Amino acid sequence: MPHFVFVNDSLVPADEASLLIGDLAIQRGYGIFDFFKTMDGEPVYLDEHLDRFFHSAAAMRLDAGVNRVELKQRIGALLERNGIANSGVRLTLTGGYSPDGYSLAQPNLVIHQSLLAVPVSAEPTHSIRLMTYPHLRQLPEVKTIDYLVAIWLQPLLREKGADDVLYHRDGVIAECPRSNFFLLTDRDVLVTPGTNILKGITRMKVLEAVNGRLATEEREVLLAELTSANEVFITSTTKHVVPVTEVDGVRIGDGRIGPVAKWVSAELYKRAAPYGRR
């Protein structure tokens, strides 16, 4: 049975969904999106994701064409029609069909659902290696569709034997292209960049989970701090919590998955029931 997709107010089979080539998303890469999971057929942290979606839309001067209630209704109709228990749902809002290929127009809204593997273990099962790169995304607080540098760097990542990129500017760490960054200092303070980043929903849930149990700071995090860090991990909706054991070939801590990453992952897993569905 084919999956269905919403294109504006029409529910159509995914293999028939389309946008015209005049859309600014195609012409200029102008648009925003958000992405959430479903588990057992239920959306995960939907309200938080919609908060960010509408924030991104407003920041990019895009009118979603629907309010929160209407958008939830479309999401609900899509989930019911597709019947996919564990999935990823992407909301994409484009710049619309510009009359001159440059001016904003009425945006197009696409809601797409796809199969998504969900964690089967409360604790991380693998770690990754990062490669640093000097870059700061345009409008970093907005979840835009622009991943130009991240995709352009993929061949270099493979050449360096790294799994992902860690952006920084002038020695100040920002984020990975699709995840947020956490570092446990040698004083056992959990720090995470507080500016020039997209503040992820999982990042928010980590800070909530450790509140009162572990000292935390949202601040500038320096590349120089990596050499003395006890642990490093990244977080995202799809990745959950992933420990980092190497950055630019330098080992983090003892080179093994650390206890804080394990505890944070297990705590989020437990609190979610599953993953905060509502």
TIFITI-383628 format. One record per residue (C-alpha): residue number from 0; z, y negated, x. Coordinates in Angstrom, 1 decimal. Last residue first. Example, Ala and Ser with C-alpha at 12.3 -4.5 7.8 and 13.67 -1.06 7.14 Angstrom:
BEGIN
<rec torvo="1" Z="7.1" Y="1.1" X="13.7"/>
<rec torvo="0" Z="7.8" Y="4.5" X="12.3"/>
This chain:
BEGIN
<rec torvo="277" Z="24.0" Y="-12.7" X="1.2"/>
<rec torvo="276" Z="23.4" Y="-10.7" X="4.3"/>
<rec torvo="275" Z="25.6" Y="-11.7" X="7.2"/>
<rec torvo="274" Z="24.2" Y="-9.2" X="9.7"/>
<rec torvo="273" Z="25.0" Y="-6.0" X="7.9"/>
<rec torvo="272" Z="28.0" Y="-6.3" X="7.2"/>
<rec torvo="271" Z="27.4" Y="-9.3" X="9.6"/>
<rec torvo="270" Z="30.9" Y="-9.5" X="11.0"/>
<rec torvo="269" Z="30.8" Y="-6.1" X="12.6"/>
<rec torvo="268" Z="27.4" Y="-6.6" X="14.3"/>
<rec torvo="267" Z="28.4" Y="-10.0" X="15.4"/>
<rec torvo="266" Z="31.6" Y="-8.7" X="16.9"/>
<rec torvo="265" Z="29.8" Y="-5.8" X="18.6"/>
<rec torvo="264" Z="27.4" Y="-8.1" X="20.3"/>
<rec torvo="263" Z="30.1" Y="-10.5" X="21.3"/>
<rec torvo="262" Z="32.3" Y="-7.7" X="22.7"/>
<rec torvo="261" Z="29.4" Y="-6.2" X="24.7"/>
<rec torvo="260" Z="28.3" Y="-9.6" X="26.1"/>
<rec torvo="259" Z="32.0" Y="-10.3" X="27.0"/>
<rec torvo="258" Z="32.4" Y="-6.9" X="28.7"/>
<rec torvo="257" Z="29.5" Y="-7.3" X="31.1"/>
<rec torvo="256" Z="26.3" Y="-5.4" X="31.4"/>
<rec torvo="255" Z="25.9" Y="-4.6" X="35.1"/>
<rec torvo="254" Z="24.7" Y="-6.5" X="38.1"/>
<rec torvo="253" Z="28.2" Y="-7.1" X="39.4"/>
<rec torvo="252" Z="28.0" Y="-10.8" X="38.5"/>
<rec torvo="251" Z="24.4" Y="-11.9" X="38.1"/>
<rec torvo="250" Z="22.1" Y="-10.5" X="40.8"/>
<rec torvo="249" Z="19.5" Y="-12.9" X="42.4"/>
<rec torvo="248" Z="15.9" Y="-11.9" X="42.0"/>
<rec torvo="247" Z="15.0" Y="-15.1" X="40.2"/>
<rec torvo="246" Z="17.7" Y="-14.4" X="37.7"/>
<rec torvo="245" Z="19.2" Y="-10.9" X="37.4"/>
<rec torvo="244" Z="21.7" Y="-9.1" X="35.1"/>
<rec torvo="243" Z="20.9" Y="-10.8" X="31.8"/>
<rec torvo="242" Z="22.6" Y="-9.3" X="28.8"/>
<rec torvo="241" Z="20.7" Y="-9.3" X="25.4"/>
<rec torvo="240" Z="22.5" Y="-10.3" X="22.2"/>
<rec torvo="239" Z="20.5" Y="-10.2" X="18.9"/>
<rec torvo="238" Z="16.9" Y="-9.9" X="20.2"/>
<rec torvo="237" Z="15.2" Y="-10.6" X="16.9"/>
<rec torvo="236" Z="17.3" Y="-13.4" X="15.6"/>
<rec torvo="235" Z="18.0" Y="-14.7" X="19.1"/>
<rec torvo="234" Z="20.6" Y="-14.5" X="21.9"/>
<rec torvo="233" Z="20.6" Y="-14.6" X="25.7"/>
<rec torvo="232" Z="23.2" Y="-13.3" X="28.1"/>
<rec torvo="231" Z="24.8" Y="-14.3" X="31.5"/>
<rec torvo="230" Z="28.0" Y="-12.9" X="33.0"/>
<rec torvo="229" Z="30.5" Y="-13.6" X="35.7"/>
<rec torvo="228" Z="28.6" Y="-16.6" X="36.9"/>
<rec torvo="227" Z="29.1" Y="-17.8" X="40.5"/>
<rec torvo="226" Z="25.4" Y="-17.9" X="41.6"/>
<rec torvo="225" Z="24.2" Y="-18.9" X="38.2"/>
<rec torvo="224" Z="26.2" Y="-22.2" X="38.3"/>
<rec torvo="223" Z="23.6" Y="-23.7" X="40.6"/>
<rec torvo="222" Z="21.1" Y="-23.6" X="37.7"/>
<rec torvo="221" Z="23.3" Y="-26.1" X="36.0"/>
<rec torvo="220" Z="24.6" Y="-26.0" X="32.4"/>
<rec torvo="219" Z="24.8" Y="-29.3" X="30.6"/>
<rec torvo="218" Z="27.3" Y="-29.0" X="27.8"/>
<rec torvo="217" Z="28.4" Y="-26.9" X="24.8"/>
<rec torvo="216" Z="31.7" Y="-25.5" X="26.1"/>
<rec torvo="215" Z="33.7" Y="-22.4" X="25.0"/>
<rec torvo="214" Z="37.1" Y="-21.0" X="25.8"/>
<rec torvo="213" Z="37.5" Y="-17.5" X="24.3"/>
<rec torvo="212" Z="39.4" Y="-16.1" X="21.3"/>
<rec torvo="211" Z="39.8" Y="-19.3" X="19.2"/>
<rec torvo="210" Z="36.1" Y="-19.6" X="18.5"/>
<rec torvo="209" Z="34.4" Y="-16.5" X="19.8"/>
<rec torvo="208" Z="32.7" Y="-15.5" X="16.6"/>
<rec torvo="207" Z="31.8" Y="-19.0" X="15.5"/>
<rec torvo="206" Z="30.1" Y="-19.7" X="18.8"/>
<rec torvo="205" Z="28.2" Y="-16.4" X="18.6"/>
<rec torvo="204" Z="27.2" Y="-17.2" X="15.0"/>
<rec torvo="203" Z="25.7" Y="-20.6" X="16.0"/>
<rec torvo="202" Z="23.8" Y="-19.0" X="18.9"/>
<rec torvo="201" Z="22.5" Y="-16.4" X="16.4"/>
<rec torvo="200" Z="21.2" Y="-19.2" X="14.2"/>
<rec torvo="199" Z="19.5" Y="-20.8" X="17.2"/>
<rec torvo="198" Z="19.9" Y="-24.4" X="18.3"/>
<rec torvo="197" Z="16.5" Y="-25.4" X="19.7"/>
<rec torvo="196" Z="17.2" Y="-27.0" X="23.0"/>
<rec torvo="195" Z="17.3" Y="-30.4" X="24.7"/>
<rec torvo="194" Z="21.0" Y="-30.7" X="24.2"/>
<rec torvo="193" Z="24.1" Y="-28.4" X="24.1"/>
<rec torvo="192" Z="23.4" Y="-25.9" X="26.8"/>
<rec torvo="191" Z="25.8" Y="-22.9" X="26.5"/>
<rec torvo="190" Z="29.1" Y="-22.2" X="28.2"/>
<rec torvo="189" Z="31.6" Y="-19.4" X="27.8"/>
<rec torvo="188" Z="34.6" Y="-20.1" X="30.0"/>
<rec torvo="187" Z="35.9" Y="-17.2" X="32.0"/>
<rec torvo="186" Z="36.9" Y="-19.3" X="35.0"/>
<rec torvo="185" Z="34.0" Y="-17.7" X="37.0"/>
<rec torvo="184" Z="31.8" Y="-19.0" X="34.3"/>
<rec torvo="183" Z="30.4" Y="-17.0" X="31.4"/>
<rec torvo="182" Z="26.8" Y="-18.2" X="30.8"/>
<rec torvo="181" Z="24.9" Y="-18.3" X="27.5"/>
<rec torvo="180" Z="21.2" Y="-19.1" X="26.9"/>
<rec torvo="179" Z="19.3" Y="-19.4" X="23.6"/>
<rec torvo="178" Z="16.2" Y="-17.4" X="22.7"/>
<rec torvo="177" Z="12.5" Y="-17.6" X="22.1"/>
<rec torvo="176" Z="11.1" Y="-19.7" X="25.0"/>
<rec torvo="175" Z="14.3" Y="-19.3" X="27.0"/>
<rec torvo="174" Z="16.6" Y="-22.3" X="27.0"/>
<rec torvo="173" Z="17.7" Y="-25.5" X="28.7"/>
<rec torvo="172" Z="19.2" Y="-25.2" X="32.2"/>
<rec torvo="171" Z="19.7" Y="-28.3" X="34.2"/>
<rec torvo="170" Z="18.3" Y="-28.2" X="37.8"/>
<rec torvo="169" Z="15.9" Y="-31.1" X="37.3"/>
<rec torvo="168" Z="14.6" Y="-29.6" X="34.1"/>
<rec torvo="167" Z="15.1" Y="-25.9" X="33.2"/>
<rec torvo="166" Z="13.4" Y="-23.2" X="31.3"/>
<rec torvo="165" Z="14.4" Y="-19.5" X="31.6"/>
<rec torvo="164" Z="11.4" Y="-17.2" X="31.3"/>
<rec torvo="163" Z="11.5" Y="-13.5" X="30.2"/>
<rec torvo="162" Z="11.2" Y="-10.0" X="31.4"/>
<rec torvo="161" Z="10.7" Y="-10.5" X="35.2"/>
<rec torvo="160" Z="8.7" Y="-8.3" X="37.6"/>
<rec torvo="159" Z="7.3" Y="-11.4" X="39.4"/>
<rec torvo="158" Z="3.7" Y="-10.5" X="38.7"/>
<rec torvo="157" Z="4.5" Y="-9.6" X="35.1"/>
<rec torvo="156" Z="6.2" Y="-13.0" X="34.6"/>
<rec torvo="155" Z="3.2" Y="-14.7" X="36.3"/>
<rec torvo="154" Z="0.8" Y="-13.1" X="33.8"/>
<rec torvo="153" Z="3.0" Y="-14.2" X="30.9"/>
<rec torvo="152" Z="3.3" Y="-17.8" X="32.0"/>
<rec torvo="151" Z="0.5" Y="-19.1" X="29.8"/>
<rec torvo="150" Z="2.2" Y="-17.6" X="26.7"/>
<rec torvo="149" Z="5.5" Y="-19.4" X="27.4"/>
<rec torvo="148" Z="3.6" Y="-22.6" X="28.4"/>
<rec torvo="147" Z="1.6" Y="-22.8" X="25.1"/>
<rec torvo="146" Z="4.4" Y="-21.8" X="22.7"/>
<rec torvo="145" Z="3.7" Y="-24.6" X="20.2"/>
<rec torvo="144" Z="4.4" Y="-23.3" X="16.6"/>
<rec torvo="143" Z="7.3" Y="-25.8" X="16.3"/>
<rec torvo="142" Z="11.0" Y="-25.0" X="15.8"/>
<rec torvo="141" Z="12.3" Y="-28.5" X="16.4"/>
<rec torvo="140" Z="15.2" Y="-29.4" X="18.6"/>
<rec torvo="139" Z="12.9" Y="-29.2" X="21.7"/>
<rec torvo="138" Z="10.7" Y="-32.0" X="20.5"/>
<rec torvo="137" Z="8.2" Y="-31.1" X="23.3"/>
<rec torvo="136" Z="9.5" Y="-28.2" X="25.3"/>
<rec torvo="135" Z="11.1" Y="-28.8" X="28.7"/>
<rec torvo="134" Z="9.7" Y="-27.1" X="31.7"/>
<rec torvo="133" Z="10.7" Y="-26.2" X="35.3"/>
<rec torvo="132" Z="10.5" Y="-22.3" X="35.4"/>
<rec torvo="131" Z="13.2" Y="-19.8" X="36.0"/>
<rec torvo="130" Z="12.4" Y="-16.0" X="36.0"/>
<rec torvo="129" Z="14.8" Y="-13.8" X="34.0"/>
<rec torvo="128" Z="15.7" Y="-10.1" X="34.3"/>
<rec torvo="127" Z="16.8" Y="-8.0" X="31.4"/>
<rec torvo="126" Z="19.7" Y="-5.8" X="30.2"/>
<rec torvo="125" Z="19.7" Y="-2.7" X="28.1"/>
<rec torvo="124" Z="21.8" Y="-0.9" X="25.4"/>
<rec torvo="123" Z="23.7" Y="-3.9" X="24.1"/>
<rec torvo="122" Z="26.7" Y="-2.8" X="21.9"/>
<rec torvo="121" Z="26.7" Y="-2.5" X="18.1"/>
<rec torvo="120" Z="24.0" Y="0.1" X="18.3"/>
<rec torvo="119" Z="21.0" Y="0.8" X="16.0"/>
<rec torvo="118" Z="19.6" Y="-2.7" X="16.3"/>
<rec torvo="117" Z="16.9" Y="-3.5" X="13.8"/>
<rec torvo="116" Z="13.2" Y="-2.7" X="14.1"/>
<rec torvo="115" Z="11.0" Y="-5.1" X="12.2"/>
<rec torvo="114" Z="8.2" Y="-4.5" X="9.7"/>
<rec torvo="113" Z="6.4" Y="-7.6" X="8.6"/>
<rec torvo="112" Z="6.7" Y="-10.4" X="6.0"/>
<rec torvo="111" Z="4.6" Y="-13.5" X="5.8"/>
<rec torvo="110" Z="5.3" Y="-16.8" X="4.0"/>
<rec torvo="109" Z="2.5" Y="-19.4" X="4.5"/>
<rec torvo="108" Z="2.9" Y="-23.0" X="3.5"/>
<rec torvo="107" Z="-0.1" Y="-25.4" X="3.9"/>
<rec torvo="106" Z="0.7" Y="-29.0" X="4.7"/>
<rec torvo="105" Z="-0.8" Y="-31.9" X="2.8"/>
<rec torvo="104" Z="-2.5" Y="-34.0" X="5.5"/>
<rec torvo="103" Z="-1.5" Y="-35.4" X="8.8"/>
<rec torvo="102" Z="-4.2" Y="-37.3" X="10.7"/>
<rec torvo="101" Z="-5.9" Y="-35.8" X="13.8"/>
<rec torvo="100" Z="-8.8" Y="-33.5" X="12.7"/>
<rec torvo="99" Z="-10.4" Y="-36.4" X="10.8"/>
<rec torvo="98" Z="-9.8" Y="-35.3" X="7.1"/>
<rec torvo="97" Z="-6.8" Y="-33.2" X="8.1"/>
<rec torvo="96" Z="-6.4" Y="-30.0" X="6.2"/>
<rec torvo="95" Z="-2.7" Y="-29.3" X="6.6"/>
<rec torvo="94" Z="-0.2" Y="-29.9" X="9.4"/>
<rec torvo="93" Z="1.1" Y="-26.4" X="9.0"/>
<rec torvo="92" Z="4.3" Y="-24.9" X="7.6"/>
<rec torvo="91" Z="5.0" Y="-21.3" X="8.6"/>
<rec torvo="90" Z="7.8" Y="-19.3" X="7.1"/>
<rec torvo="89" Z="8.2" Y="-15.9" X="8.8"/>
<rec torvo="88" Z="10.0" Y="-12.9" X="7.4"/>
<rec torvo="87" Z="11.0" Y="-10.1" X="9.7"/>
<rec torvo="86" Z="11.7" Y="-6.7" X="8.2"/>
<rec torvo="85" Z="14.1" Y="-3.9" X="7.4"/>
<rec torvo="84" Z="13.9" Y="-2.8" X="3.8"/>
<rec torvo="83" Z="10.3" Y="-3.5" X="3.0"/>
<rec torvo="82" Z="9.7" Y="-3.6" X="-0.7"/>
<rec torvo="81" Z="6.5" Y="-5.7" X="-0.5"/>
<rec torvo="80" Z="6.7" Y="-7.1" X="-4.1"/>
<rec torvo="79" Z="10.4" Y="-7.6" X="-4.2"/>
<rec torvo="78" Z="10.5" Y="-9.3" X="-0.8"/>
<rec torvo="77" Z="7.7" Y="-11.6" X="-1.7"/>
<rec torvo="76" Z="9.2" Y="-12.5" X="-5.1"/>
<rec torvo="75" Z="12.5" Y="-13.3" X="-3.4"/>
<rec torvo="74" Z="10.8" Y="-15.4" X="-0.7"/>
<rec torvo="73" Z="9.0" Y="-17.3" X="-3.5"/>
<rec torvo="72" Z="12.2" Y="-17.9" X="-5.4"/>
<rec torvo="71" Z="14.0" Y="-19.0" X="-2.3"/>
<rec torvo="70" Z="11.2" Y="-21.6" X="-1.7"/>
<rec torvo="69" Z="11.6" Y="-22.9" X="-5.2"/>
<rec torvo="68" Z="15.3" Y="-23.3" X="-4.9"/>
<rec torvo="67" Z="15.0" Y="-25.0" X="-1.5"/>
<rec torvo="66" Z="12.4" Y="-27.5" X="-2.7"/>
<rec torvo="65" Z="8.7" Y="-27.0" X="-2.5"/>
<rec torvo="64" Z="5.8" Y="-29.0" X="-1.1"/>
<rec torvo="63" Z="7.0" Y="-28.5" X="2.5"/>
<rec torvo="62" Z="6.4" Y="-32.1" X="3.2"/>
<rec torvo="61" Z="5.7" Y="-32.5" X="7.0"/>
<rec torvo="60" Z="6.9" Y="-35.5" X="9.0"/>
<rec torvo="59" Z="7.6" Y="-33.3" X="12.1"/>
<rec torvo="58" Z="11.3" Y="-34.1" X="12.0"/>
<rec torvo="57" Z="11.3" Y="-33.5" X="8.2"/>
<rec torvo="56" Z="9.7" Y="-30.1" X="8.6"/>
<rec torvo="55" Z="12.1" Y="-29.1" X="11.4"/>
<rec torvo="54" Z="15.1" Y="-30.0" X="9.3"/>
<rec torvo="53" Z="13.7" Y="-28.2" X="6.3"/>
<rec torvo="52" Z="13.3" Y="-25.0" X="8.4"/>
<rec torvo="51" Z="16.7" Y="-25.4" X="10.1"/>
<rec torvo="50" Z="18.5" Y="-25.6" X="6.8"/>
<rec torvo="49" Z="16.3" Y="-22.7" X="5.5"/>
<rec torvo="48" Z="17.5" Y="-20.6" X="8.4"/>
<rec torvo="47" Z="21.1" Y="-21.3" X="7.7"/>
<rec torvo="46" Z="20.6" Y="-20.5" X="4.0"/>
<rec torvo="45" Z="18.9" Y="-17.2" X="4.8"/>
<rec torvo="44" Z="21.6" Y="-15.9" X="7.1"/>
<rec torvo="43" Z="20.1" Y="-12.4" X="6.8"/>
<rec torvo="42" Z="17.9" Y="-11.7" X="3.8"/>
<rec torvo="41" Z="18.6" Y="-8.4" X="1.9"/>
<rec torvo="40" Z="16.2" Y="-5.5" X="1.7"/>
<rec torvo="39" Z="18.5" Y="-3.1" X="3.6"/>
<rec torvo="38" Z="18.3" Y="-5.6" X="6.4"/>
<rec torvo="37" Z="16.1" Y="-8.7" X="6.2"/>
<rec torvo="36" Z="15.5" Y="-10.9" X="9.2"/>
<rec torvo="35" Z="14.7" Y="-14.5" X="9.6"/>
<rec torvo="34" Z="11.9" Y="-16.6" X="11.1"/>
<rec torvo="33" Z="11.2" Y="-20.3" X="10.9"/>
<rec torvo="32" Z="8.0" Y="-22.2" X="11.4"/>
<rec torvo="31" Z="6.6" Y="-25.6" X="12.3"/>
<rec torvo="30" Z="3.1" Y="-27.1" X="12.6"/>
<rec torvo="29" Z="0.6" Y="-28.9" X="14.8"/>
<rec torvo="28" Z="-1.5" Y="-26.7" X="17.1"/>
<rec torvo="27" Z="-4.2" Y="-29.3" X="17.2"/>
<rec torvo="26" Z="-7.2" Y="-27.9" X="15.3"/>
<rec torvo="25" Z="-5.8" Y="-24.6" X="14.2"/>
<rec torvo="24" Z="-2.4" Y="-25.8" X="13.1"/>
<rec torvo="23" Z="-4.1" Y="-29.1" X="12.0"/>
<rec torvo="22" Z="-6.0" Y="-27.1" X="9.4"/>
<rec torvo="21" Z="-9.8" Y="-27.7" X="9.4"/>
<rec torvo="20" Z="-10.5" Y="-24.0" X="10.2"/>
<rec torvo="19" Z="-9.6" Y="-23.0" X="6.6"/>
<rec torvo="18" Z="-6.5" Y="-20.8" X="6.1"/>
<rec torvo="17" Z="-6.6" Y="-17.2" X="5.1"/>
<rec torvo="16" Z="-4.8" Y="-14.3" X="3.3"/>
<rec torvo="15" Z="-7.1" Y="-11.4" X="2.3"/>
<rec torvo="14" Z="-5.7" Y="-8.8" X="4.7"/>
<rec torvo="13" Z="-2.2" Y="-9.8" X="3.7"/>
<rec torvo="12" Z="-2.8" Y="-9.2" X="0.0"/>
<rec torvo="11" Z="-2.2" Y="-12.3" X="-2.0"/>
<rec torvo="10" Z="0.7" Y="-14.2" X="-3.6"/>
<rec torvo="9" Z="-0.5" Y="-17.7" X="-4.3"/>
<rec torvo="8" Z="1.8" Y="-20.8" X="-4.4"/>
<rec torvo="7" Z="1.1" Y="-21.9" X="-0.8"/>
<rec torvo="6" Z="-0.2" Y="-18.8" X="0.9"/>
<rec torvo="5" Z="2.4" Y="-16.2" X="0.1"/>
<rec torvo="4" Z="1.7" Y="-12.8" X="1.7"/>
<rec torvo="3" Z="1.5" Y="-9.2" X="0.4"/>
<rec torvo="2" Z="1.7" Y="-6.0" X="2.3"/>
<rec torvo="1" Z="-1.0" Y="-3.4" X="1.5"/>
<rec torvo="0" Z="0.0" Y="0.0" X="0.0"/>
